Amino acid sequence: MTTHVPGDALVSLNAVNKHYGQLHVLKDINLQVRKGEVVVVIGPSGSGKSTLCRAINRLETIEDGTISIDGKVLPEEGKELAQLRADVGMVFQSFNLFAHKTILENVTLGPIKVKGVSKAAAEKDAMALLERVGVGHQAPKLPAQLSGGQQQRVAIARALAMKPKVMLFDEPTSALDPEMINEVLDVMVQLAKEGMTMIVVTHEMGFARKAADRVVFMADGQIVEDDTPEEFFTNPKSDRAKDFLSKLLTH
Amino acid sequence: MDVIIENLPLYWEGFLRTLFLSAVSGIIALILGTLLAAARVSPVAALRGFSTVYVEILRNTPLTIAFFFSAIVLPRIGVKFEQFEVAAIIALSTYTAAFIAEAVRSGVNSVPVGQAEAARSIGMKFGQVLSLIILPQALRTVIPPLINILIALVKNSSVAGAFFVLELFGYGRQLANANGDAVITVLLGTAFFYLLITVPLGILANTVERKVAIAR
């Protein structure tokens, strides 16, 4: 278990709803994530957990309800939204490294272009981050020359380079070969230990047990359970969660 | 053959005029077309609407109508110019821009949506996402259709010959009229000078395409 003491709500979702046509993907979602907290969102596919994650930096729009980051309600499109997004790191399932930029440029681009950091300072920071996630020696290469696990660690470094208040992970290991999953999870566990506020959508139950302060279980667009990992895995309250967990354990 | 050699200075003058018309119109069309494509994918509905209407109108009407507008209608409503060349450039560049906008837009759509999402998620504004992430990657798929459009532009510039601009085709027609016994030779000569512009464009396309290749 992590030792830091969680503070005030950093990410706050209040009565959030979203439809895809007829499909009600987010049903009246309420979720508060405090500073320093690591929240793992799990649930069957189609339960709305990725949509929830993407709504927090408005890659998905919502129809009603409010989402606020550090007390500020997410603005509509425009300059304020861009500023707010700079404070929210995002790691995607498919890495999404900029294909035409080197590894180093991938990490320095945000600080230079968005925050106005000097090139030298941005490169120094970027190299430190790349070393930290274990891909420092790959800096001059292009993304396509790296393995999936390496690319995802670069993506984490790219997000961290913006010094975000919170990190969102949208199934960060789902596109990886099994032997590369751990190298990414190790970086994430380390981040959690250092006190980063994290919202992680994942199927990695091991990560949830090891690093999470809370497990949020979603099904059919609703939050069904919200509990400590210990309580959730040993003593799930709802039938949906029991059913979900039983399916995981049969293999 | 003598007709061509005797009239080389005229051919050359026409060639330079065609090259000038094409180059200036091409540059304006590239800039205007890229702006139109940017407007088409922007989050502002009014810009998207304007771009769509512009492209649909210019792309779906004959070039001659664009020429009539800029050479005859524009002066009537008070836009005067000293030379008809200006009218030709306006017509050629506004017309070609519509095609360039569509080519660039298709290139933008060829870049995986995750690239834009990643750029937005680190706080980039729309203009930055487009200019730093999307357009450089779209370039590779856009080069072949763009060169096609520019080749078409070079050939389309011959319409200017009918609107008082003496370019390659205009001189070709004069020569053909003056040398009734050598029309075929005169026209072959004209065609040769067009090839002198369009063939290198095609070669340039291949070279640039290889240079900007992105490994995925």
Interface residues (C-beta under 8 A of the other chain):
Chain A: N57 L59 E77 K79 A82 Q83 L84 R85 A86 D87 V88 G89 M90 F92 S94 N96 L97 F98 A99 H100 L109 G110 K113 V114 K115 L142 A144 Q145 A155 R158 A159 M162
Chain B: P43 P112 G114 Q115 E117 A118 A119 R120 S121 I122 G123 M124 K125 Q128 L132 I133 P136 Q137 I214 A215 R216
